[in-house]
Amino acid sequence: MMDYIPIPKGAQPPMLKFETDMEFHKALSDNAHAIHMRTLYAIKYAHDTKFNEEITIAFLNDEDTILGCPPDVWIDNLQMSMEYFIEVEAYEKCQEIKELIDRLQS
């Protein structure tokens, strides 16, 4: 039996629809919570399952275009997610991120 937690419901990649740069930034802002939840749980799942390739954070306009996150920037992206969760005072998510960063660095 594998000892990892599957990606929870609600942490699937969001679909961001936009045509202009301004609409893209608005879509990122409107979906910030989903993007940061996805970042946390997709990296955690990838690490737990030894998947060492780019993870999908969001789909851009269709299922074929993705906003991805390669393993060499997982920690940087988790630190950005930590800042978001501090801002919204979701401190239990901050703790999960801290523990995951510690695991990635060991």
Biopython code that builds the backbone (N, CA, C, O; Angstrom):
import numpy as np
from Bio.PDB.StructureBuilder import StructureBuilder

atoms = [
    (1, "MET", "N", (0.834, -1.190, 0.000)),
    (1, "MET", "CA", (0.000, 0.000, 0.000)),
    (1, "MET", "C", (0.877, 1.252, 0.000)),
    (1, "MET", "O", (1.833, 1.348, 0.769)),
    (2, "MET", "N", (0.545, 2.205, -0.865)),
    (2, "MET", "CA", (1.327, 3.438, -0.946)),
    (2, "MET", "C", (0.925, 4.360, 0.203)),
    (2, "MET", "O", (-0.244, 4.426, 0.584)),
    (3, "ASP", "N", (1.899, 5.058, 0.740)),
    (3, "ASP", "CA", (1.662, 5.939, 1.876)),
    (3, "ASP", "C", (1.648, 7.396, 1.410)),
    (3, "ASP", "O", (2.535, 8.171, 1.769)),
    (4, "TYR", "N", (0.660, 7.765, 0.623)),
    (4, "TYR", "CA", (0.513, 9.147, 0.188)),
    (4, "TYR", "C", (-0.966, 9.498, 0.156)),
    (4, "TYR", "O", (-1.838, 8.630, 0.105)),
    (5, "ILE", "N", (-1.213, 10.781, 0.188)),
    (5, "ILE", "CA", (-2.589, 11.278, 0.154)),
    (5, "ILE", "C", (-2.889, 11.693, -1.279)),
    (5, "ILE", "O", (-2.141, 12.483, -1.855)),
    (6, "PRO", "N", (-3.965, 11.179, -1.869)),
    (6, "PRO", "CA", (-4.297, 11.605, -3.226)),
    (6, "PRO", "C", (-4.681, 13.088, -3.260)),
    (6, "PRO", "O", (-4.998, 13.687, -2.232)),
    (7, "ILE", "N", (-4.645, 13.653, -4.441)),
    (7, "ILE", "CA", (-5.020, 15.056, -4.596)),
    (7, "ILE", "C", (-6.490, 15.198, -4.222)),
    (7, "ILE", "O", (-7.345, 14.538, -4.813)),
    (8, "PRO", "N", (-6.794, 16.059, -3.237)),
    (8, "PRO", "CA", (-8.190, 16.170, -2.782)),
    (8, "PRO", "C", (-9.101, 16.823, -3.810)),
    (8, "PRO", "O", (-8.663, 17.581, -4.677)),
    (9, "LYS", "N", (-10.365, 16.506, -3.684)),
    (9, "LYS", "CA", (-11.385, 17.149, -4.522)),
    (9, "LYS", "C", (-11.290, 18.656, -4.276)),
    (9, "LYS", "O", (-11.143, 19.092, -3.135)),
    (10, "GLY", "N", (-11.371, 19.430, -5.321)),
    (10, "GLY", "CA", (-11.235, 20.874, -5.189)),
    (10, "GLY", "C", (-9.821, 21.355, -5.436)),
    (10, "GLY", "O", (-9.578, 22.562, -5.472)),
    (11, "ALA", "N", (-8.872, 20.427, -5.609)),
    (11, "ALA", "CA", (-7.493, 20.816, -5.895)),
    (11, "ALA", "C", (-7.095, 20.366, -7.305)),
    (11, "ALA", "O", (-5.921, 20.135, -7.594)),
    (12, "GLN", "N", (-8.098, 20.249, -8.164)),
    (12, "GLN", "CA", (-7.824, 19.911, -9.561)),
    (12, "GLN", "C", (-7.425, 21.200, -10.295)),
    (12, "GLN", "O", (-7.748, 22.294, -9.833)),
    (13, "PRO", "N", (-6.730, 21.081, -11.424)),
    (13, "PRO", "CA", (-6.306, 22.299, -12.131)),
    (13, "PRO", "C", (-7.501, 23.115, -12.620)),
    (13, "PRO", "O", (-8.377, 22.575, -13.296)),
    (14, "PRO", "N", (-7.551, 24.395, -12.291)),
    (14, "PRO", "CA", (-8.637, 25.228, -12.812)),
    (14, "PRO", "C", (-8.427, 25.523, -14.303)),
    (14, "PRO", "O", (-7.309, 25.441, -14.812)),
    (15, "MET", "N", (-9.502, 25.862, -14.980)),
    (15, "MET", "CA", (-9.462, 26.275, -16.380)),
    (15, "MET", "C", (-9.514, 27.800, -16.410)),
    (15, "MET", "O", (-10.509, 28.396, -15.999)),
    (16, "LEU", "N", (-8.447, 28.428, -16.892)),
    (16, "LEU", "CA", (-8.392, 29.888, -16.973)),
    (16, "LEU", "C", (-8.713, 30.308, -18.407)),
    (16, "LEU", "O", (-8.017, 29.926, -19.348)),
    (17, "LYS", "N", (-9.774, 31.098, -18.559)),
    (17, "LYS", "CA", (-10.191, 31.578, -19.881)),
    (17, "LYS", "C", (-9.836, 33.058, -19.996)),
    (17, "LYS", "O", (-10.172, 33.859, -19.124)),
    (18, "PHE", "N", (-9.149, 33.409, -21.090)),
    (18, "PHE", "CA", (-8.737, 34.802, -21.278)),
    (18, "PHE", "C", (-8.349, 35.012, -22.740)),
    (18, "PHE", "O", (-8.060, 34.064, -23.471)),
    (19, "GLU", "N", (-8.351, 36.277, -23.140)),
    (19, "GLU", "CA", (-7.886, 36.632, -24.486)),
    (19, "GLU", "C", (-6.742, 37.625, -24.443)),
    (19, "GLU", "O", (-5.880, 37.616, -25.322)),
    (20, "THR", "N", (-6.722, 38.478, -23.438)),
    (20, "THR", "CA", (-5.685, 39.512, -23.355)),
    (20, "THR", "C", (-4.838, 39.287, -22.104)),
    (20, "THR", "O", (-5.203, 38.507, -21.225)),
    (21, "ASP", "N", (-3.705, 39.983, -22.037)),
    (21, "ASP", "CA", (-2.867, 39.909, -20.832)),
    (21, "ASP", "C", (-3.645, 40.348, -19.600)),
    (21, "ASP", "O", (-3.521, 39.744, -18.535)),
    (22, "MET", "N", (-4.455, 41.410, -19.748)),
    (22, "MET", "CA", (-5.223, 41.908, -18.621)),
    (22, "MET", "C", (-6.220, 40.838, -18.138)),
    (22, "MET", "O", (-6.375, 40.626, -16.935)),
    (23, "GLU", "N", (-6.882, 40.177, -19.075)),
    (23, "GLU", "CA", (-7.816, 39.111, -18.708)),
    (23, "GLU", "C", (-7.080, 37.929, -18.065)),
    (23, "GLU", "O", (-7.607, 37.289, -17.156)),
    (24, "PHE", "N", (-5.861, 37.642, -18.539)),
    (24, "PHE", "CA", (-5.062, 36.563, -17.952)),
    (24, "PHE", "C", (-4.755, 36.875, -16.483)),
    (24, "PHE", "O", (-4.933, 36.021, -15.614)),
    (25, "HIS", "N", (-4.302, 38.081, -16.216)),
    (25, "HIS", "CA", (-3.981, 38.465, -14.830)),
    (25, "HIS", "C", (-5.234, 38.459, -13.949)),
    (25, "HIS", "O", (-5.168, 38.084, -12.779)),
    (26, "LYS", "N", (-6.370, 38.874, -14.510)),
    (26, "LYS", "CA", (-7.618, 38.821, -13.753)),
    (26, "LYS", "C", (-8.002, 37.366, -13.468)),
    (26, "LYS", "O", (-8.440, 37.050, -12.362)),
    (27, "ALA", "N", (-7.842, 36.484, -14.451)),
    (27, "ALA", "CA", (-8.147, 35.063, -14.255)),
    (27, "ALA", "C", (-7.249, 34.463, -13.178)),
    (27, "ALA", "O", (-7.705, 33.666, -12.358)),
    (28, "LEU", "N", (-5.969, 34.846, -13.181)),
    (28, "LEU", "CA", (-5.061, 34.372, -12.132)),
    (28, "LEU", "C", (-5.530, 34.842, -10.759)),
    (28, "LEU", "O", (-5.558, 34.065, -9.805)),
    (29, "SER", "N", (-5.894, 36.108, -10.667)),
    (29, "SER", "CA", (-6.354, 36.671, -9.403)),
    (29, "SER", "C", (-7.660, 36.024, -8.945)),
    (29, "SER", "O", (-7.807, 35.671, -7.775)),
    (30, "ASP", "N", (-8.600, 35.872, -9.868)),
    (30, "ASP", "CA", (-9.905, 35.288, -9.534)),
    (30, "ASP", "C", (-9.780, 33.831, -9.097)),
    (30, "ASP", "O", (-10.613, 33.333, -8.339)),
    (31, "ASN", "N", (-8.746, 33.153, -9.570)),
    (31, "ASN", "CA", (-8.550, 31.733, -9.271)),
    (31, "ASN", "C", (-7.378, 31.490, -8.328)),
    (31, "ASN", "O", (-6.867, 30.372, -8.250)),
    (32, "ALA", "N", (-6.949, 32.527, -7.610)),
    (32, "ALA", "CA", (-5.755, 32.410, -6.759)),
    (32, "ALA", "C", (-5.869, 31.257, -5.765)),
    (32, "ALA", "O", (-4.925, 30.485, -5.602)),
    (33, "HIS", "N", (-7.008, 31.135, -5.106)),
    (33, "HIS", "CA", (-7.148, 30.074, -4.108)),
    (33, "HIS", "C", (-6.998, 28.700, -4.762)),
    (33, "HIS", "O", (-6.262, 27.851, -4.260)),
    (34, "ALA", "N", (-7.683, 28.482, -5.865)),
    (34, "ALA", "CA", (-7.604, 27.191, -6.563)),
    (34, "ALA", "C", (-6.182, 26.919, -7.049)),
    (34, "ALA", "O", (-5.708, 25.785, -6.967)),
    (35, "ILE", "N", (-5.504, 27.936, -7.549)),
    (35, "ILE", "CA", (-4.137, 27.762, -8.052)),
    (35, "ILE", "C", (-3.189, 27.387, -6.914)),
    (35, "ILE", "O", (-2.359, 26.491, -7.071)),
    (36, "HIS", "N", (-3.307, 28.062, -5.775)),
    (36, "HIS", "CA", (-2.399, 27.761, -4.663)),
    (36, "HIS", "C", (-2.720, 26.415, -4.011)),
    (36, "HIS", "O", (-1.812, 25.707, -3.576)),
    (37, "MET", "N", (-3.999, 26.061, -3.943)),
    (37, "MET", "CA", (-4.360, 24.723, -3.452)),
    (37, "MET", "C", (-3.796, 23.663, -4.398)),
    (37, "MET", "O", (-3.225, 22.666, -3.955)),
    (38, "ARG", "N", (-3.957, 23.882, -5.681)),
    (38, "ARG", "CA", (-3.450, 22.943, -6.678)),
    (38, "ARG", "C", (-1.929, 22.812, -6.557)),
    (38, "ARG", "O", (-1.397, 21.703, -6.600)),
    (39, "THR", "N", (-1.236, 23.932, -6.406)),
    (39, "THR", "CA", (0.218, 23.907, -6.283)),
    (39, "THR", "C", (0.630, 23.036, -5.103)),
    (39, "THR", "O", (1.483, 22.160, -5.245)),
    (40, "LEU", "N", (0.031, 23.270, -3.945)),
    (40, "LEU", "CA", (0.361, 22.501, -2.744)),
    (40, "LEU", "C", (0.121, 21.014, -2.962)),
    (40, "LEU", "O", (1.028, 20.203, -2.774)),
    (41, "TYR", "N", (-1.089, 20.654, -3.354)),
    (41, "TYR", "CA", (-1.440, 19.235, -3.394)),
    (41, "TYR", "C", (-0.838, 18.496, -4.580)),
    (41, "TYR", "O", (-0.557, 17.302, -4.473)),
    (42, "ALA", "N", (-0.633, 19.165, -5.703)),
    (42, "ALA", "CA", (-0.008, 18.494, -6.849)),
    (42, "ALA", "C", (1.468, 18.215, -6.564)),
    (42, "ALA", "O", (1.976, 17.148, -6.909)),
    (43, "ILE", "N", (2.156, 19.170, -5.935)),
    (43, "ILE", "CA", (3.567, 18.945, -5.597)),
    (43, "ILE", "C", (3.672, 17.867, -4.523)),
    (43, "ILE", "O", (4.543, 17.000, -4.597)),
    (44, "LYS", "N", (2.793, 17.916, -3.529)),
    (44, "LYS", "CA", (2.812, 16.896, -2.477)),
    (44, "LYS", "C", (2.584, 15.509, -3.083)),
    (44, "LYS", "O", (3.298, 14.560, -2.761)),
    (45, "TYR", "N", (1.597, 15.401, -3.952)),
    (45, "TYR", "CA", (1.283, 14.124, -4.600)),
    (45, "TYR", "C", (2.461, 13.663, -5.465)),
    (45, "TYR", "O", (2.848, 12.496, -5.417)),
    (46, "ALA", "N", (3.028, 14.580, -6.251)),
    (46, "ALA", "CA", (4.160, 14.232, -7.117)),
    (46, "ALA", "C", (5.338, 13.728, -6.280)),
    (46, "ALA", "O", (5.966, 12.726, -6.621)),
    (47, "HIS", "N", (5.629, 14.425, -5.191)),
    (47, "HIS", "CA", (6.737, 14.006, -4.320)),
    (47, "HIS", "C", (6.460, 12.633, -3.704)),
    (47, "HIS", "O", (7.335, 11.767, -3.684)),
    (48, "ASP", "N", (5.245, 12.442, -3.207)),
    (48, "ASP", "CA", (4.895, 11.173, -2.552)),
    (48, "ASP", "C", (4.910, 9.991, -3.510)),
    (48, "ASP", "O", (5.179, 8.861, -3.101)),
    (49, "THR", "N", (4.624, 10.243, -4.777)),
    (49, "THR", "CA", (4.572, 9.153, -5.760)),
    (49, "THR", "C", (5.848, 9.084, -6.593)),
    (49, "THR", "O", (5.937, 8.310, -7.546)),
    (50, "LYS", "N", (6.840, 9.906, -6.222)),
    (50, "LYS", "CA", (8.136, 9.947, -6.915)),
    (50, "LYS", "C", (8.000, 10.367, -8.387)),
    (50, "LYS", "O", (8.799, 9.971, -9.235)),
    (51, "PHE", "N", (6.973, 11.174, -8.669)),
    (51, "PHE", "CA", (6.780, 11.750, -10.007)),
    (51, "PHE", "C", (7.652, 12.988, -10.071)),
    (51, "PHE", "O", (7.364, 13.987, -9.412)),
    (52, "ASN", "N", (8.720, 12.930, -10.860)),
    (52, "ASN", "CA", (9.696, 14.009, -10.865)),
    (52, "ASN", "C", (9.692, 14.749, -12.204)),
    (52, "ASN", "O", (10.738, 14.967, -12.817)),
    (53, "GLU", "N", (8.498, 15.127, -12.638)),
    (53, "GLU", "CA", (8.342, 15.864, -13.885)),
    (53, "GLU", "C", (7.444, 17.068, -13.634)),
    (53, "GLU", "O", (6.943, 17.261, -12.527)),
    (54, "GLU", "N", (7.245, 17.872, -14.670)),
    (54, "GLU", "CA", (6.403, 19.063, -14.548)),
    (54, "GLU", "C", (4.981, 18.679, -14.142)),
    (54, "GLU", "O", (4.392, 17.749, -14.692)),
    (55, "ILE", "N", (4.451, 19.408, -13.180)),
    (55, "ILE", "CA", (3.057, 19.213, -12.779)),
    (55, "ILE", "C", (2.200, 20.290, -13.441)),
    (55, "ILE", "O", (2.691, 21.364, -13.791)),
    (56, "THR", "N", (0.932, 19.990, -13.605)),
    (56, "THR", "CA", (-0.016, 20.951, -14.184)),
    (56, "THR", "C", (-0.662, 21.753, -13.057)),
    (56, "THR", "O", (-1.236, 21.189, -12.125)),
    (57, "ILE", "N", (-0.559, 23.075, -13.159)),
    (57, "ILE", "CA", (-1.183, 23.962, -12.173)),
    (57, "ILE", "C", (-2.562, 24.410, -12.665)),
    (57, "ILE", "O", (-3.517, 24.454, -11.890)),
    (58, "ALA", "N", (-2.659, 24.738, -13.947)),
    (58, "ALA", "CA", (-3.933, 25.201, -14.512)),
    (58, "ALA", "C", (-3.940, 24.947, -16.007)),
    (58, "ALA", "O", (-2.890, 24.810, -16.635)),
    (59, "PHE", "N", (-5.140, 24.886, -16.567)),
    (59, "PHE", "CA", (-5.301, 24.825, -18.017)),
    (59, "PHE", "C", (-5.553, 26.243, -18.511)),
    (59, "PHE", "O", (-6.247, 27.021, -17.856)),
    (60, "LEU", "N", (-4.988, 26.577, -19.669)),
    (60, "LEU", "CA", (-5.120, 27.917, -20.227)),
    (60, "LEU", "C", (-5.964, 27.860, -21.495)),
    (60, "LEU", "O", (-5.479, 27.457, -22.552)),
    (61, "ASN", "N", (-7.221, 28.261, -21.389)),
    (61, "ASN", "CA", (-8.189, 28.357, -22.487)),
    (61, "ASN", "C", (-8.678, 27.012, -23.023)),
    (61, "ASN", "O", (-9.785, 26.941, -23.556)),
    (62, "ASP", "N", (-7.888, 25.947, -22.899)),
    (62, "ASP", "CA", (-8.325, 24.625, -23.358)),
    (62, "ASP", "C", (-7.523, 23.556, -22.615)),
    (62, "ASP", "O", (-6.604, 23.874, -21.860)),
    (63, "GLU", "N", (-7.869, 22.314, -22.829)),
    (63, "GLU", "CA", (-7.207, 21.206, -22.131)),
    (63, "GLU", "C", (-5.793, 20.955, -22.646)),
    (63, "GLU", "O", (-5.028, 20.225, -22.016)),
    (64, "ASP", "N", (-5.435, 21.557, -23.793)),
    (64, "ASP", "CA", (-4.140, 21.279, -24.409)),
    (64, "ASP", "C", (-3.039, 22.240, -23.975)),
    (64, "ASP", "O", (-1.858, 21.942, -24.153)),
    (65, "THR", "N", (-3.399, 23.371, -23.416)),
    (65, "THR", "CA", (-2.416, 24.377, -23.016)),
    (65, "THR", "C", (-2.407, 24.454, -21.501)),
    (65, "THR", "O", (-3.439, 24.679, -20.868)),
    (66, "ILE", "N", (-1.208, 24.262, -20.923)),
    (66, "ILE", "CA", (-1.139, 24.221, -19.458)),
    (66, "ILE", "C", (-0.201, 25.275, -18.894)),
    (66, "ILE", "O", (0.732, 25.731, -19.556)),
    (67, "LEU", "N", (-0.475, 25.642, -17.664)),
    (67, "LEU", "CA", (0.446, 26.406, -16.837)),
    (67, "LEU", "C", (1.092, 25.347, -15.958)),
    (67, "LEU", "O", (0.439, 24.770, -15.088)),
    (68, "GLY", "N", (2.367, 25.094, -16.185)),
    (68, "GLY", "CA", (3.038, 24.011, -15.491)),
    (68, "GLY", "C", (4.055, 24.494, -14.474)),
    (68, "GLY", "O", (4.338, 25.687, -14.359)),
    (69, "CYS", "N", (4.594, 23.535, -13.742)),
    (69, "CYS", "CA", (5.586, 23.826, -12.701)),
    (69, "CYS", "C", (6.594, 22.677, -12.679)),
    (69, "CYS", "O", (6.296, 21.604, -12.155)),
    (70, "PRO", "N", (7.799, 22.896, -13.251)),
    (70, "PRO", "CA", (8.804, 21.837, -13.232)),
    (70, "PRO", "C", (9.409, 21.666, -11.836)),
    (70, "PRO", "O", (9.364, 22.589, -11.022)),
    (71, "PRO", "N", (9.974, 20.487, -11.557)),
    (71, "PRO", "CA", (10.494, 20.197, -10.213)),
    (71, "PRO", "C", (11.522, 21.204, -9.698)),
    (71, "PRO", "O", (11.599, 21.428, -8.490)),
    (72, "ASP", "N", (12.315, 21.818, -10.584)),
    (72, "ASP", "CA", (13.356, 22.733, -10.102)),
    (72, "ASP", "C", (12.796, 24.032, -9.524)),
    (72, "ASP", "O", (13.542, 24.802, -8.918)),
    (73, "VAL", "N", (11.495, 24.291, -9.700)),
    (73, "VAL", "CA", (10.902, 25.492, -9.097)),
    (73, "VAL", "C", (9.756, 25.152, -8.140)),
    (73, "VAL", "O", (8.986, 26.035, -7.761)),
    (74, "TRP", "N", (9.638, 23.888, -7.748)),
    (74, "TRP", "CA", (8.589, 23.503, -6.807)),
    (74, "TRP", "C", (8.687, 24.302, -5.512)),
    (74, "TRP", "O", (7.680, 24.820, -5.028)),
    (75, "ILE", "N", (9.883, 24.408, -4.950)),
    (75, "ILE", "CA", (10.031, 25.117, -3.671)),
    (75, "ILE", "C", (9.689, 26.598, -3.839)),
    (75, "ILE", "O", (9.014, 27.174, -2.987)),
    (76, "ASP", "N", (10.148, 27.219, -4.931)),
    (76, "ASP", "CA", (9.820, 28.634, -5.184)),
    (76, "ASP", "C", (8.308, 28.830, -5.266)),
    (76, "ASP", "O", (7.769, 29.785, -4.706)),
    (77, "ASN", "N", (7.630, 27.925, -5.963)),
    (77, "ASN", "CA", (6.177, 28.037, -6.106)),
    (77, "ASN", "C", (5.479, 27.796, -4.772)),
    (77, "ASN", "O", (4.489, 28.457, -4.459)),
    (78, "LEU", "N", (5.990, 26.856, -3.993)),
    (78, "LEU", "CA", (5.409, 26.626, -2.664)),
    (78, "LEU", "C", (5.586, 27.853, -1.770)),
    (78, "LEU", "O", (4.701, 28.175, -0.978)),
    (79, "GLN", "N", (6.722, 28.537, -1.893)),
    (79, "GLN", "CA", (6.932, 29.744, -1.086)),
    (79, "GLN", "C", (5.944, 30.848, -1.496)),
    (79, "GLN", "O", (5.467, 31.599, -0.644)),
    (80, "MET", "N", (5.638, 30.947, -2.789)),
    (80, "MET", "CA", (4.614, 31.917, -3.234)),
    (80, "MET", "C", (3.240, 31.522, -2.689)),
    (80, "MET", "O", (2.453, 32.379, -2.286)),
    (81, "SER", "N", (2.962, 30.223, -2.683)),
    (81, "SER", "CA", (1.692, 29.763, -2.125)),
    (81, "SER", "C", (1.635, 30.037, -0.625)),
    (81, "SER", "O", (0.581, 30.386, -0.093)),
    (82, "MET", "N", (2.758, 29.880, 0.050)),
    (82, "MET", "CA", (2.816, 30.180, 1.490)),
    (82, "MET", "C", (2.445, 31.646, 1.721)),
    (82, "MET", "O", (1.666, 31.953, 2.623)),
    (83, "GLU", "N", (2.996, 32.550, 0.911)),
    (83, "GLU", "CA", (2.672, 33.977, 1.053)),
    (83, "GLU", "C", (1.172, 34.211, 0.872)),
    (83, "GLU", "O", (0.569, 34.992, 1.608)),
    (84, "TYR", "N", (0.574, 33.534, -0.107)),
    (84, "TYR", "CA", (-0.865, 33.669, -0.323)),
    (84, "TYR", "C", (-1.642, 33.193, 0.911)),
    (84, "TYR", "O", (-2.544, 33.887, 1.381)),
    (85, "PHE", "N", (-1.298, 32.025, 1.427)),
    (85, "PHE", "CA", (-2.040, 31.475, 2.567)),
    (85, "PHE", "C", (-1.814, 32.299, 3.847)),
    (85, "PHE", "O", (-2.700, 32.354, 4.700)),
    (86, "ILE", "N", (-0.655, 32.930, 3.990)),
    (86, "ILE", "CA", (-0.443, 33.853, 5.122)),
    (86, "ILE", "C", (-1.394, 35.051, 4.961)),
    (86, "ILE", "O", (-2.036, 35.484, 5.918)),
    (87, "GLU", "N", (-1.466, 35.573, 3.732)),
    (87, "GLU", "CA", (-2.319, 36.735, 3.455)),
    (87, "GLU", "C", (-3.787, 36.455, 3.779)),
    (87, "GLU", "O", (-4.482, 37.322, 4.310)),
    (88, "VAL", "N", (-4.259, 35.251, 3.461)),
    (88, "VAL", "CA", (-5.666, 34.916, 3.724)),
    (88, "VAL", "C", (-5.844, 34.229, 5.086)),
    (88, "VAL", "O", (-6.930, 33.757, 5.422)),
    (89, "GLU", "N", (-4.759, 34.186, 5.853)),
    (89, "GLU", "CA", (-4.766, 33.644, 7.219)),
    (89, "GLU", "C", (-5.192, 32.177, 7.280)),
    (89, "GLU", "O", (-5.902, 31.766, 8.197)),
    (90, "ALA", "N", (-4.748, 31.391, 6.287)),
    (90, "ALA", "CA", (-5.007, 29.946, 6.277)),
    (90, "ALA", "C", (-3.736, 29.257, 6.799)),
    (90, "ALA", "O", (-2.977, 28.647, 6.046)),
    (91, "TYR", "N", (-3.541, 29.381, 8.110)),
    (91, "TYR", "CA", (-2.270, 28.963, 8.700)),
    (91, "TYR", "C", (-2.054, 27.458, 8.682)),
    (91, "TYR", "O", (-0.909, 27.006, 8.708)),
    (92, "GLU", "N", (-3.146, 26.653, 8.637)),
    (92, "GLU", "CA", (-2.964, 25.203, 8.545)),
    (92, "GLU", "C", (-2.345, 24.841, 7.191)),
    (92, "GLU", "O", (-1.567, 23.891, 7.106)),
    (93, "LYS", "N", (-2.677, 25.580, 6.144)),
    (93, "LYS", "CA", (-2.057, 25.351, 4.827)),
    (93, "LYS", "C", (-0.591, 25.769, 4.862)),
    (93, "LYS", "O", (0.253, 25.127, 4.237)),
    (94, "CYS", "N", (-0.289, 26.837, 5.587)),
    (94, "CYS", "CA", (1.103, 27.269, 5.733)),
    (94, "CYS", "C", (1.937, 26.167, 6.379)),
    (94, "CYS", "O", (3.067, 25.915, 5.963)),
    (95, "GLN", "N", (1.381, 25.516, 7.389)),
    (95, "GLN", "CA", (2.084, 24.427, 8.061)),
    (95, "GLN", "C", (2.307, 23.263, 7.096)),
    (95, "GLN", "O", (3.390, 22.677, 7.070)),
    (96, "GLU", "N", (1.289, 22.925, 6.304)),
    (96, "GLU", "CA", (1.438, 21.844, 5.309)),
    (96, "GLU", "C", (2.549, 22.187, 4.321)),
    (96, "GLU", "O", (3.363, 21.334, 3.970)),
    (97, "ILE", "N", (2.576, 23.438, 3.878)),
    (97, "ILE", "CA", (3.602, 23.863, 2.920)),
    (97, "ILE", "C", (4.978, 23.792, 3.558)),
    (97, "ILE", "O", (5.921, 23.296, 2.941)),
    (98, "LYS", "N", (5.108, 24.281, 4.789)),
    (98, "LYS", "CA", (6.405, 24.239, 5.477)),
    (98, "LYS", "C", (6.904, 22.805, 5.588)),
    (98, "LYS", "O", (8.074, 22.534, 5.315)),
    (99, "GLU", "N", (6.033, 21.887, 5.985)),
    (99, "GLU", "CA", (6.421, 20.484, 6.117)),
    (99, "GLU", "C", (6.827, 19.902, 4.763)),
    (99, "GLU", "O", (7.779, 19.125, 4.683)),
    (100, "LEU", "N", (6.107, 20.275, 3.695)),
    (100, "LEU", "CA", (6.441, 19.767, 2.369)),
    (100, "LEU", "C", (7.772, 20.333, 1.893)),
    (100, "LEU", "O", (8.580, 19.598, 1.324)),
    (101, "ILE", "N", (8.018, 21.614, 2.111)),
    (101, "ILE", "CA", (9.307, 22.208, 1.730)),
    (101, "ILE", "C", (10.437, 21.487, 2.470)),
    (101, "ILE", "O", (11.462, 21.161, 1.872)),
    (102, "ASP", "N", (10.252, 21.238, 3.765)),
    (102, "ASP", "CA", (11.271, 20.515, 4.539)),
    (102, "ASP", "C", (11.541, 19.139, 3.925)),
    (102, "ASP", "O", (12.694, 18.720, 3.823)),
    (103, "ARG", "N", (10.477, 18.434, 3.515)),
    (103, "ARG", "CA", (10.641, 17.106, 2.903)),
    (103, "ARG", "C", (11.359, 17.212, 1.560)),
    (103, "ARG", "O", (12.202, 16.373, 1.241)),
    (104, "LEU", "N", (11.034, 18.228, 0.779)),
    (104, "LEU", "CA", (11.677, 18.405, -0.533)),
    (104, "LEU", "C", (13.159, 18.740, -0.385)),
    (104, "LEU", "O", (13.969, 18.362, -1.232)),
    (105, "GLN", "N", (13.512, 19.440, 0.677)),
    (105, "GLN", "CA", (14.893, 19.848, 0.879)),
    (105, "GLN", "C", (15.758, 18.761, 1.519)),
    (105, "GLN", "O", (16.983, 18.880, 1.546)),
    (106, "SER", "N", (15.129, 17.706, 2.032)),
    (106, "SER", "CA", (15.919, 16.672, 2.718)),
    (106, "SER", "C", (16.393, 15.600, 1.751)),
    (106, "SER", "O", (17.070, 14.656, 2.160)),
]
sb = StructureBuilder()
sb.init_structure("model")
sb.init_model(0)
sb.init_chain("A")
sb.init_seg("    ")
for serial, (resi, resn, name, xyz) in enumerate(atoms, 1):
    if name == "N":
        sb.init_residue(resn, " ", resi, " ")
    sb.init_atom(name, np.array(xyz, "f"), 0.0, 1.0, " ", f" {name:<3s}", serial, name[0])
structure = sb.get_structure()
